[in-house]
Amino acid sequence: MPHVEKPNNAAVRRHFRIFLWKKVQLIWPILGALALIQVILDVCAGLIEQWSLGDSLYFTIATGQTIGYGDFVPKHFPSGLAAILIALDGVVVMGLIAAVAVRALEETARVENDQDALSLTSFGAACLSALH
């Protein structure tokens, strides 16, 4: 049975970080625009509800991640509508982040599989040359 070296965990993590960074560079304008939308909605909801900047930021983060603890609840229709839009925006942001991470994992796995195949090919070539 051929001896195939397992991938170095540090190398796998390095490949993942490289692929992830490349993907984030592609989508940062979209993420930036979505974050700007959340900030605008955050300020609007905070002004309508008369929350402090910190409280409205906390509300936006909790709502944008669809956690919604319930300690800050909009009492007016416009801020409730802003909360719905913040939540929808947050779903898109989380989906983009998850998609980018999955894609980086797929590319990392592909690179590692290619290296495994190369190791097996080298082993096979060494066996064949030893037979001749």
Secondary structure, 3 states (H helix, E strand, C coil): CCCCCCCCHHHHHHHHHHHHHHHHHHHHHHHHHHHHHHHHHHHHHHHHHCCCHHHHHHHHHHHHCCCCCCCCCCCCHHHHHHHHHHHHHHHHHHHHHHHHHHHHHHHHHHHHHHHHHHHHHHHHHHHHHHHC
